[in-house]
Amino acid sequence: MKNLKIAAAVVCAAFMFGAAPLALGQTQGVSKTEIVLGTEQDLSGPIVAFSKQLKNAMEMRVEEINAAGGIHGRKIRLIVEDHGYDPKKAVLATQKLVQKDKIFAMVGLIGTAPAMAAMPILFDKNIPHLFPITAAREMYEPLHRLKYSIAATYYEQVRASIKHMVKQKSYKKVCTLYQDDDFGLEVMRGAEAGLKEINMTLAEKTTYKRGATDFSSQVAKMKDTGCDLVVLGTIIRETIGTIGTARKLGWNVDFMGTSASYTDLIHKLGGPAMNGFYSTNTVNNPYMDDASKNVREWATKYKDKYKEDPTVFSVYGAQVIDLFARVAEKAGPNLTTDTFINSLEGFSMSRDMFGGDAVSFSKTKHLGSNRARLSQIVNGKWTPITDYITE
């Protein structure tokens, strides 16, 4: 009787002080009828256009799953928070999702810096950080039971692709222009590593500060060096600015970017000058006239719902929710963090309809795929020119 009174007092205290009133053995974010997921997007910062597309596709896939009966009878509830691409805001958003919304997992958070800020808070509460929209190695290294990524890192994308490009086109002088931060360094290091494996070195390395708009001095420097291929560690505006400057100078050198510059905005905003630009990518942009009937039908559904064409970021959003659902389904009716992780660590999936590579995970492999393919802008449209590159 005394022990029962003590237990009752503990429960009362939990309610009084706002502690989670979970039933014994119940996992946060999982009830008989619901699975609560969180995501953090940039809805007010520099990449709001990307996050809008991600959010749309994530929500559309959630609606489809729920309409089909959910996962073992549980509907998914997705809670979206805005981090504005600011790590400090990401901390506050993560605390809300963990403490107030009681999420089961974080899925598809965009951005390296916000993800790095969020992970310690999640891991302290035994909450998985799943499939972030960033190609940084920190998303799966060092190995941690609760963090998993899907697609090849910038480093691996460039390391493998640069070797392929040099072997195919016999470039003699490879240079690089990259953003002066961790992202740019990953691209530069990938280029260095790939060239080293074929007994070459970068002929020129030059950088720019985030937010730069004038790339004339960097382009002139690389032109004077005689580069015949330039590896770009750039995003959108910088890619367009660099290539546009080179073309105005009459310099028709080849440029190669990463998945950070693989977006329809490059050819939409940059115009004909962007034709010929190469980029690594881990999934295809879903054009409305795609060769695949399944992709065309999905794109039409997306456009009917959101009144705009889907983009590669829309695909990323659909992919991460779909992958979560498949793993949760495999985990069975007794969904807990442990059953989900055990299911994920033995999970594999063949290529999807968007051209995404096959993925697999294990206890020691928390990156779904380390392969990328090359595409090129041809007549104002991204066109795949290789399959996934395997060494």
FIMI-986166 format. One record per residue (C-alpha): x, y, z. Coordinates in Angstrom, 2 decimals, always signed. Each point is the difference from the previous one (the first is absolute). Example, Ala and Ser with C-alpha at 12.3 -4.5 7.8 and 13.67 -1.06 7.14 Angstrom:
! residues 2
((+12.30; -4.50; +7.80))
((+1.37; +3.44; -0.66))
END
This chain:
! residues 391
((+0.00; +0.00; +0.00))
((+2.85; +2.36; +0.87))
((+1.64; -0.67; -3.36))
((-3.27; +0.69; -1.83))
((-0.32; +3.35; +1.76))
((+3.57; +0.90; -1.00))
((-0.69; -0.96; -3.62))
((-3.17; +2.08; -0.01))
((+1.90; +2.96; +1.37))
((+2.62; -0.30; -2.75))
((-2.71; -0.04; -2.69))
((-1.67; +3.06; +1.53))
((+3.33; +1.82; +0.09))
((+0.61; -0.85; -3.64))
((-3.27; +1.64; -0.99))
((+0.61; +3.02; +2.27))
((+3.45; +0.74; -1.42))
((-0.76; -0.79; -3.64))
((+1.88; -3.28; -0.31))
((-1.12; -2.35; -2.75))
((-2.83; -2.20; +1.30))
((+1.01; -3.02; -2.10))
((-1.41; -3.38; +0.81))
((+2.44; -2.58; +1.24))
((+2.07; -1.23; -2.92))
((-1.50; +2.49; -2.46))
((+2.36; +1.62; -2.48))
((-0.13; +3.77; -0.44))
((-1.85; +0.97; -3.16))
((-1.77; -3.33; -0.41))
((-3.57; -0.70; +1.06))
((-2.59; -2.57; -1.06))
((-1.13; +2.28; -2.81))
((+2.89; +2.31; -0.82))
((+3.73; +0.44; -0.72))
((+1.26; +3.55; +0.53))
((+2.90; +1.13; -2.18))
((+1.83; +3.31; -0.03))
((+1.87; +1.83; -2.71))
((+1.79; +3.35; -0.10))
((+0.05; +2.06; -3.17))
((+1.17; +3.41; -1.09))
((-3.32; +1.78; -0.39))
((+1.36; +3.53; +0.49))
((+3.67; -0.04; -1.01))
((+2.29; -0.32; -3.04))
((-1.29; -3.35; -1.35))
((-3.69; +0.41; +0.67))
((-0.82; -1.08; -3.57))
((+1.65; -3.38; +0.58))
((-1.70; -0.54; +3.34))
((-3.39; +0.92; -1.40))
((+0.39; -2.79; -2.55))
((+1.24; -2.44; +2.64))
((-2.87; +0.80; +2.33))
((-2.59; -0.34; -2.75))
((+1.21; -3.42; -1.11))
((+0.44; -1.29; +3.55))
((-3.55; +0.98; +0.88))
((-1.37; -1.47; -3.24))
((+1.70; -3.34; +0.70))
((-1.31; +0.01; +3.58))
((-3.53; +0.56; -1.32))
((+0.40; -2.91; -2.43))
((+1.25; -2.36; +2.71))
((-2.77; +1.00; +2.39))
((-2.67; -0.37; -2.69))
((+1.24; -3.54; -0.57))
((-0.48; -0.89; +3.67))
((+3.22; +1.25; +1.51))
((+2.69; -2.22; +1.48))
((-1.45; -2.98; +1.87))
((-3.12; +2.07; +0.57))
((+1.87; +3.11; +1.19))
((-0.27; +3.28; -1.90))
((+3.06; +2.22; -0.39))
((-0.17; +3.52; +1.39))
((+2.79; +2.21; -1.36))
((+0.88; +3.17; +1.92))
((+2.00; +2.59; -1.94))
((+2.13; +2.64; +1.70))
((+1.93; +2.91; -1.55))
((+3.71; +0.36; +0.81))
((+0.69; +2.76; -2.54))
((+3.32; -1.74; -0.73))
((+1.21; +1.27; +3.39))
((+1.56; -2.51; +2.45))
((-1.27; +2.01; +2.98))
((-3.56; -0.18; -1.30))
((+0.53; -3.69; -0.70))
((+0.80; -0.57; +3.67))
((-3.25; +1.66; +1.07))
((-2.02; -1.83; -2.64))
((+1.49; -3.34; +1.03))
((-0.73; +0.62; +3.67))
((-3.63; +0.73; -0.88))
((-0.35; -3.11; -2.13))
((+1.57; -2.19; +2.67))
((-1.49; +1.45; +3.17))
((-3.41; +1.29; -1.09))
((-0.92; -1.96; -3.12))
((+1.61; -3.25; +1.21))
((+1.22; -1.11; -3.42))
((+1.06; -3.57; -0.68))
((+2.64; +0.99; -2.56))
((+1.42; +2.96; -1.91))
((-0.26; -0.57; -3.75))
((+1.33; +1.99; -2.96))
((+1.42; +3.01; +1.85))
((+1.74; +2.28; -2.52))
((+3.47; +1.49; +0.44))
((+3.28; -1.13; +1.53))
((+0.33; +2.67; +2.69))
((-3.62; -0.33; +1.26))
((+0.35; -3.79; +0.02))
((+3.20; +0.18; +2.04))
((-1.80; +2.24; +2.51))
((-3.00; -2.31; +0.24))
((+1.69; -3.38; +0.36))
((+1.31; +0.29; +3.60))
((-3.47; +0.93; +1.25))
((-1.59; -2.91; -1.85))
((+2.57; -2.55; +1.08))
((-0.29; +1.03; +3.64))
((-3.65; -1.09; -0.17))
((+0.62; -3.15; -2.08))
((-1.65; +1.47; -3.10))
((+1.27; -1.02; -3.47))
((+1.30; +2.59; -2.47))
((-0.97; -1.42; -3.37))
((+0.86; +0.82; -3.61))
((+0.93; +3.70; +0.22))
((+0.09; +2.05; -3.20))
((+3.72; +0.66; -0.05))
((+2.93; -1.90; -1.45))
((+2.39; +0.63; +2.90))
((+1.91; -2.96; +1.42))
((-0.93; +1.06; +3.54))
((-3.53; -1.25; -0.67))
((+1.21; -3.58; +0.44))
((+3.55; +0.35; +1.36))
((+1.17; -0.72; +2.59))
((-2.20; -3.06; +0.32))
((-2.92; +0.55; +2.37))
((-2.97; -2.30; +0.61))
((-2.51; +2.77; -0.68))
((+1.28; +1.81; -3.11))
((-0.47; -1.11; -3.61))
((+0.38; +1.64; -3.39))
((-1.05; -1.07; -3.49))
((+2.07; +1.46; -2.81))
((+3.65; +0.35; -0.96))
((+1.94; +2.81; +1.66))
((+1.43; +2.93; -1.94))
((+3.45; -1.49; +0.59))
((-0.90; -3.38; -1.49))
((-2.01; +1.54; -2.84))
((+2.98; +2.03; -1.16))
((+2.70; -2.57; +0.74))
((-1.57; -2.63; -2.24))
((-1.37; +2.34; -2.67))
((+3.22; +1.94; -0.56))
((+1.82; -3.22; -0.84))
((-2.73; -0.99; -2.42))
((+0.01; +3.42; -1.70))
((+3.78; +0.11; -0.42))
((+0.14; -3.53; -1.38))
((-2.84; +0.66; -2.44))
((+1.07; +3.44; -1.25))
((+3.77; +0.00; +0.61))
((+0.12; +3.30; +1.91))
((+3.53; +1.25; +0.67))
((-0.55; +2.78; +2.53))
((-2.77; -0.25; +2.58))
((-0.73; +3.02; +2.20))
((-2.54; +0.73; +2.70))
((-1.98; +2.97; +1.26))
((-1.71; -0.62; +3.30))
((-1.86; +1.73; +2.79))
((+2.26; +0.86; +2.91))
((-1.72; -2.22; +2.58))
((-0.42; -3.66; +0.98))
((-2.18; -0.74; -3.02))
((+2.53; +1.42; -2.43))
((+2.88; -1.77; +1.71))
((-1.77; -3.35; -0.38))
((-0.30; +0.59; -3.74))
((+3.63; +1.07; -0.34))
((+1.25; -2.94; +2.05))
((-2.08; -2.41; -2.07))
((+1.59; +1.38; -3.17))
((+3.48; -0.28; +1.51))
((-0.59; -3.58; +1.08))
((-1.40; -1.11; -3.34))
((+2.82; +1.59; -1.98))
((+2.62; -1.48; +2.31))
((-1.30; -3.47; -0.83))
((+0.79; +0.63; -3.68))
((+3.32; +1.75; +0.70))
((-1.20; +3.55; -0.56))
((-0.31; +3.11; +2.13))
((-2.15; +3.12; -0.13))
((+1.64; +2.57; -2.24))
((-1.70; +2.90; +1.78))
((-2.11; +0.46; +3.13))
((-1.95; +3.18; +0.61))
((-2.79; +0.91; +2.41))
((-2.77; +2.52; +0.60))
((-1.80; +1.20; +3.11))
((-3.61; -1.02; +0.56))
((-2.25; +2.68; -1.47))
((+2.47; +1.07; -2.70))
((-1.45; +1.24; -3.29))
((+3.12; +0.83; -2.03))
((+2.14; -2.90; -1.19))
((+2.00; +1.77; -2.69))
((+3.36; -0.17; +1.80))
((-0.34; -3.72; +0.75))
((-1.05; -0.77; -3.57))
((+2.87; +2.04; -1.43))
((+2.47; -1.78; +2.26))
((-1.17; -3.45; -1.11))
((-0.08; +1.06; -3.65))
((+3.60; +1.21; +0.22))
((+0.97; -3.39; +1.49))
((-1.38; -1.71; -3.09))
((-2.56; -2.20; +1.78))
((-2.08; -2.24; -2.23))
((-2.34; -1.22; +2.78))
((-1.19; +1.98; +3.02))
((-1.55; -1.76; +3.02))
((-2.51; +2.28; +1.70))
((-0.69; -0.08; +3.72))
((-2.88; +2.42; -0.55))
((-3.75; +0.16; +0.58))
((-2.42; +1.76; -2.40))
((+0.81; +3.69; -0.36))
((+3.75; -0.64; +0.11))
((-0.23; -2.73; -2.64))
((-1.93; +2.24; -2.36))
((+2.28; +2.96; +0.72))
((+3.22; -1.92; -0.60))
((-1.08; -1.70; -3.22))
((-1.63; +3.18; -1.28))
((+3.21; +1.96; +0.62))
((+2.09; -2.60; -1.81))
((-2.29; +0.03; -3.02))
((+0.08; +3.80; -0.19))
((+3.80; -0.23; -0.11))
((-0.25; -2.50; -2.84))
((+1.40; -2.77; +2.18))
((-1.81; -3.22; -0.91))
((+1.61; -2.21; +2.62))
((-2.01; -2.94; +1.43))
((-1.52; +0.42; +3.47))
((-1.08; -2.76; +2.38))
((-2.04; +0.52; +3.17))
((-1.52; -2.19; +2.71))
((-3.52; -0.85; +1.10))
((+0.00; +3.42; +1.71))
((-0.28; +1.55; -3.48))
((-2.17; -2.70; -1.55))
((-3.26; +1.92; -0.20))
((-2.29; +1.22; -2.75))
((+0.70; +3.56; +1.19))
((+3.42; -0.15; -1.64))
((-1.37; -0.18; -3.53))
((-3.17; +1.97; +0.76))
((+1.89; +2.98; +1.43))
((+3.29; -0.34; -1.87))
((-1.43; -0.52; -3.46))
((+1.88; -1.36; -3.02))
((+3.42; +0.76; +1.54))
((-0.57; -2.96; +2.33))
((-0.20; -2.52; -2.83))
((+2.85; -2.47; +0.28))
((+0.32; +0.30; +3.79))
((+0.68; -3.35; +1.68))
((-1.14; -0.94; +3.49))
((-0.02; -3.00; +2.25))
((-3.42; -1.04; +1.24))
((-1.55; -2.73; +2.11))
((-3.52; +0.07; -1.46))
((-1.48; +1.41; -3.20))
((-1.94; +3.24; -0.30))
((-3.67; -0.96; -0.63))
((-0.95; +1.82; -3.18))
((-3.68; -0.04; -0.95))
((+0.84; -1.84; -3.23))
((+2.25; -2.57; +1.67))
((+0.48; -3.25; -1.89))
((-1.45; -1.93; +2.94))
((-3.79; -0.24; +0.13))
((+0.13; -0.34; +3.80))
((+2.04; +3.19; +0.35))
((-2.31; +1.89; -2.37))
((-3.05; -1.08; +1.99))
((+1.64; +0.97; +3.29))
((+1.11; +3.36; -1.42))
((-3.52; +0.69; -1.28))
((-1.49; -0.80; +3.40))
((+2.54; +2.30; +1.66))
((-0.70; +2.85; -2.43))
((-3.77; -0.40; +0.36))
((+0.37; +0.27; +3.76))
((+2.59; +2.80; +0.28))
((-0.46; +1.84; -3.33))
((+3.68; -0.21; -0.91))
((+2.37; -2.52; -1.57))
((+1.83; -2.33; +2.40))
((+3.78; +0.22; +0.25))
((+2.80; -2.21; +1.19))
((-0.66; +1.24; +3.54))
((-3.59; -1.20; -0.32))
((+1.44; -3.42; -0.78))
((+2.23; +0.13; +3.08))
((-3.07; +0.72; +2.13))
((-1.95; -2.92; -1.41))
((+3.01; -2.30; +0.38))
((+0.68; +0.64; +3.69))
((-3.61; -0.53; +1.08))
((-0.32; -3.09; -2.15))
((+3.19; -1.47; +1.40))
((-1.12; +0.65; +3.58))
((-3.33; -1.69; -0.70))
((+1.60; -3.07; -1.54))
((+2.33; -0.47; +2.96))
((-2.78; +0.59; +2.54))
((-2.20; -2.52; -1.82))
((+2.80; -2.55; +0.17))
((+0.45; +0.71; +3.73))
((-3.48; -1.40; +0.63))
((-2.95; +1.02; +2.19))
((+2.20; +0.41; +3.09))
((+1.70; +3.20; -1.17))
((+2.70; +1.22; +2.37))
((+3.32; +1.71; -0.55))
((+1.74; -3.36; +0.40))
((-2.26; -1.88; -2.43))
((+0.29; +2.79; -2.54))
((+3.81; +0.14; +0.21))
((+0.26; -3.78; -0.17))
((-2.18; +0.06; -3.10))
((+2.01; +2.80; -1.59))
((+3.33; -1.69; +0.67))
((-1.09; -2.95; -2.13))
((-1.89; +1.98; -2.62))
((+0.67; +0.14; -3.75))
((-2.00; +1.36; -2.92))
((+0.48; -0.05; -3.77))
((+0.00; +3.13; -2.15))
((-3.12; +2.12; +0.19))
((-2.09; +1.40; -2.85))
((+1.87; +3.33; +0.15))
((+3.30; -1.64; -0.87))
((+1.32; +0.06; +3.56))
((+2.71; -2.57; +0.64))
((-0.63; -3.21; +1.93))
((+0.54; +0.49; +3.72))
((+1.01; -2.31; +2.83))
((+0.87; +0.41; +3.66))
((+1.67; -2.12; +2.66))
((+1.32; +0.38; +3.53))
((+3.23; +1.45; -1.37))
((-1.35; +1.61; -3.21))
((-2.25; +2.98; +0.67))
((+0.24; +1.54; -3.49))
((-2.52; -1.42; -2.44))
((+2.09; +0.50; -3.15))
((+3.40; +1.56; -0.68))
((-0.48; +0.16; -3.77))
((-0.98; +2.88; -2.28))
((-0.57; +0.40; -3.71))
((+0.83; +2.81; -2.42))
((-2.53; +2.12; -1.84))
((+0.41; +2.89; -2.43))
((-2.20; +2.91; -1.00))
((-0.91; -0.63; -3.63))
((-2.39; +2.40; -1.75))
((-1.06; +1.48; +3.33))
((-0.69; -3.28; +1.75))
((+1.88; -2.38; +2.30))
((+0.89; -3.16; -1.89))
((+1.65; -3.04; +1.66))
((+3.25; -0.93; -1.78))
((+1.19; -2.84; +2.26))
((-1.44; -2.66; +2.23))
((+1.12; -0.02; +3.64))
((+3.77; +0.05; -0.09))
((+1.66; -3.04; +1.53))
((+3.74; -0.15; +0.48))
END
